[in-house]
Amino acid sequence: PGDAPAAREATPVGTGAPASRGSAGLATGGGDEIPCGCASLAEIEKMAILRTLRATGWNRNEAAGILGINKSTLYRKLKQYGLLNGERKGKQ
């Protein structure tokens, strides 16, 4: 707790409203909520990774820390979901 990186305030894309941080440290809000039974675990994981990367300005070290995973695990997930270059290139 004392040496944890400072959390940034995330603003969901297209809303202008700050997001809140859920109990797992993930940015919530902005219309990304998932109704029960409408998404697979993989889709939920991908959304959480994307939301966290956007909130950190695509800082992989910070995103991995917020998600509670190693940087190598985050890299593997980005590769798995085809997010290594695609989303970031289109980022505005």
Sequence and secondary structure as in RCSB ss.txt:
>XXXX:A:sequence
PGDAPAAREATPVGTGAPASRGSAGLATGGGDEIPCGCASLAEIEKMAILRTLRATGWNRNEAAGILGINKSTLY
RKLKQYGLLNGERKGKQ
>XXXX:A:secstr
 TT         TTT S  EE TTS EE TT    TTSS HHHHHHHHHHHHHHHTTS HHHHHHHHTS HHHHH
HHHHHTT SSHHHHT  
